[in-house]
Amino acid sequence: MDLGPHAGFIVGAYAFTALVIGGLIVGALLDQRAQKRALATFADTAGERRS
């Protein structure tokens, strides 16, 4: 595959895009875990108030 004289730019752009998308996925997964923990804590606290 010949990308011509702009091969470095093309490969770099794809690499940067993959890095950004990977970071977004990791961030979403970490946020999901944090939200689940917060919701569990909130549910435990709400259950204690009612009892």
N, C-alpha and C positions, 0 to 999 in steps of 0.2 A: 504494500500500500504506500503510495507516494503522496505525501501531504504537501509537497512543495516547500518553498522557502519559509512558509509560515507554520511549519510543523511544531516548533516549540510553543508558539502561542496557542495552537489548537489543542495540543496535549495538556498544556498548562490550564487552559480554560476548562477542559473536561475534568482534570484532577481537582481543580478548585470547586467546581460544581459538585462533584462527588463528595468532597470534604464538607461542604455546606449542607448538603442533603443528609449526610451521615450525622452531622452535628444536630440537625433538627430532629432526626429520629431519636437520637440518644436523649436530647432534651425533653422530648415528649414522653419517652419512657420513664425518665426520672421524675417528671412532673406527675405522671400517672401514679407512680408509687407513693409520692408525697401526698397526693390527694386522697388515695386510699387510706393511708395512715391517719390523715386528718379526719376523714369521715368516720373511721373506726373509733378514734378518740372522742369525737363529737357524739357518736351513738352511745358509747359507754357512759359519757357524762350525762347525756339526756336520760338514759335508763336509770341512773342513780338518783336523779332528781324526782322522777316519778314514783320511785319505790319508797 
